[in-house]
């Protein structure tokens, strides 16, 4: 894990190093969000039938999306400082825990006839929302406290 401050010119002021750090994190966010957005659009078009792809191209695209997600995650984690990595790991843990509890709870409730059959997109959306809330909470706590 690299700290953005380690590879800078020692003659820079603390404010300049902080500005560089913020720009670097923002650039990483923009690239990873943009890549995810484009990959999601392509996957949505392919899954919805708007793109007529052979099964081979569909699976190759899905594999490329998975490799891109892993590569961009590694790239992100190597380019940000340890505080950002810490916040991401805790938010990811909260999302994973929420996903497991929501999925297991919904399946158990559906098996007993207390809820409709689990909907994958609803579980994924709830997971994403909880992960974002956890991340935002960590960032807000760090700013206020």
Backbone torsions as a table, in degrees:
resi	resn	phi	psi	omega
1	UNK	NA	125.7	-178.6
2	UNK	-100.2	142.6	171.4
3	UNK	-93.1	131.8	-178.5
4	UNK	-59.1	-23.7	-178.0
5	UNK	-77.3	-15.6	-172.3
6	UNK	-73.3	-30.8	-175.1
7	UNK	-103.2	27.4	-179.0
8	UNK	-104.1	165.7	177.7
9	UNK	-67.3	126.0	-177.6
10	UNK	-65.2	-15.8	-179.8
11	UNK	-80.6	-6.8	178.8
12	UNK	-73.3	145.8	176.8
13	UNK	-74.9	168.1	178.5
14	UNK	-62.5	-36.0	178.3
15	UNK	-66.1	-39.4	178.4
16	UNK	-66.7	-39.7	177.7
17	UNK	-65.4	-40.1	177.1
18	UNK	-64.4	-40.9	178.0
19	UNK	-62.5	-42.6	177.3
20	UNK	-63.1	-41.5	179.3
21	UNK	-61.3	-46.0	-180.0
22	UNK	-64.1	-42.1	177.7
23	UNK	-62.8	-40.8	-179.5
24	UNK	-64.2	-45.0	178.7
25	UNK	-65.5	-40.6	178.1
26	UNK	-63.3	-41.4	178.5
27	UNK	-63.2	-41.3	178.4
28	UNK	-63.6	-43.6	178.3
29	UNK	-60.7	-46.3	-178.0
30	UNK	-61.6	-45.0	-178.7
31	UNK	-65.5	-46.3	-177.2
32	UNK	-70.1	-39.0	177.4
33	UNK	-67.2	-41.6	178.1
34	UNK	-62.2	-43.0	178.5
35	UNK	-65.3	-41.0	177.7
36	UNK	-65.3	-39.1	178.8
37	UNK	-63.3	-48.0	179.4
38	UNK	-64.9	-41.0	177.0
39	UNK	-64.1	-39.3	178.0
40	UNK	-65.7	-40.2	177.2
41	UNK	-62.9	-46.5	-180.0
42	UNK	-61.8	-43.3	179.5
43	UNK	-66.4	-40.1	178.3
44	UNK	-64.2	-42.0	177.5
45	UNK	-64.2	-41.5	-179.5
46	UNK	-68.8	-41.3	-178.5
47	UNK	-72.0	-32.9	-179.4
48	UNK	-79.8	-7.7	178.3
49	UNK	89.7	1.8	179.5
50	UNK	-68.4	-28.4	174.2
51	UNK	-106.9	123.0	178.1
52	UNK	-89.7	101.3	-179.1
53	UNK	-114.1	146.1	172.8
54	UNK	-69.9	157.2	179.0
55	UNK	-55.7	-35.0	179.9
56	UNK	-63.1	-45.7	179.6
57	UNK	-67.3	-36.3	177.7
58	UNK	-61.5	-50.2	-178.7
59	UNK	-67.9	-35.1	176.4
60	UNK	-65.0	-40.8	177.4
61	UNK	-65.3	-39.7	178.0
62	UNK	-65.3	-41.2	176.9
63	UNK	-64.1	-40.7	178.1
64	UNK	-63.5	-39.6	177.3
65	UNK	-63.4	-42.1	179.3
66	UNK	-65.1	-44.0	178.8
67	UNK	-64.1	-41.0	178.1
68	UNK	-63.6	-38.7	178.5
69	UNK	-64.4	-44.2	178.8
70	UNK	-65.8	-45.4	-179.0
71	UNK	-63.1	-43.0	-179.8
72	UNK	-68.8	-33.4	176.4
73	UNK	-65.4	-44.2	177.4
74	UNK	-64.1	-42.1	178.2
75	UNK	-60.8	-44.5	179.3
76	UNK	-61.0	-49.4	-175.8
77	UNK	-65.9	-25.3	178.9
78	UNK	-84.1	-17.5	-174.3
79	UNK	-101.1	-12.4	-178.4
80	UNK	-105.7	166.3	-177.6
81	UNK	-82.3	175.7	-173.4
82	UNK	-67.9	-25.9	177.9
83	UNK	-68.4	-43.3	178.5
84	UNK	-64.9	-40.7	176.7
85	UNK	-62.3	-44.2	178.7
86	UNK	-58.4	-48.2	-179.3
87	UNK	-63.5	-41.2	179.3
88	UNK	-65.5	-40.6	-179.6
89	UNK	-66.3	-41.5	178.6
90	UNK	-67.5	-41.6	178.2
91	UNK	-65.0	-40.0	177.8
92	UNK	-64.3	-39.6	176.8
93	UNK	-62.3	-43.1	178.4
94	UNK	-62.4	-42.0	178.5
95	UNK	-65.0	-42.1	178.7
96	UNK	-64.0	-45.0	178.8
97	UNK	-62.5	-43.6	178.1
98	UNK	-62.3	-42.5	179.9
99	UNK	-60.5	-46.0	179.9
100	UNK	-63.6	-44.9	-177.7
101	UNK	-68.7	-42.4	179.0
102	UNK	-65.2	-46.4	-179.5
103	UNK	-61.7	-50.7	-178.3
104	UNK	-64.6	-41.8	179.3
105	UNK	-64.7	-41.7	-179.0
106	UNK	-68.4	-41.7	178.2
107	UNK	-63.0	-43.1	179.6
108	UNK	-64.8	-41.5	178.9
109	UNK	-66.6	-39.4	178.7
110	UNK	-67.2	-35.8	179.5
111	UNK	-65.7	-27.7	179.5
112	UNK	-94.4	2.5	179.4
113	UNK	77.4	16.8	-178.3
114	UNK	-91.8	-11.2	-178.0
115	UNK	-150.5	159.7	175.7
116	UNK	-69.5	171.8	178.3
117	UNK	-58.9	143.6	-178.6
118	UNK	-59.4	140.6	177.6
119	UNK	-109.1	118.5	-174.2
120	UNK	-60.4	-44.4	-178.1
121	UNK	-64.6	-35.8	177.1
122	UNK	-65.6	-40.9	178.4
123	UNK	-65.4	-42.7	179.1
124	UNK	-65.1	-40.5	178.6
125	UNK	-64.8	-43.5	177.8
126	UNK	-62.3	-39.8	177.7
127	UNK	-61.8	-45.8	179.9
128	UNK	-62.6	-45.0	-179.4
129	UNK	-61.8	-44.7	-179.6
130	UNK	-66.2	-38.4	177.3
131	UNK	-64.1	-43.9	179.6
132	UNK	-65.7	-40.7	177.9
133	UNK	-63.3	-42.1	178.4
134	UNK	-63.1	-44.1	179.8
135	UNK	-64.2	-46.4	-180.0
136	UNK	-63.8	-37.8	177.5
137	UNK	-63.1	-41.0	177.3
138	UNK	-64.1	-43.3	-180.0
139	UNK	-66.1	-41.7	179.6
140	UNK	-65.7	-43.0	178.8
141	UNK	-61.5	-38.8	179.9
142	UNK	-67.7	-38.1	179.7
143	UNK	-70.9	-39.3	-176.1
144	UNK	-84.6	-19.1	-169.0
145	UNK	-125.4	NA	NA
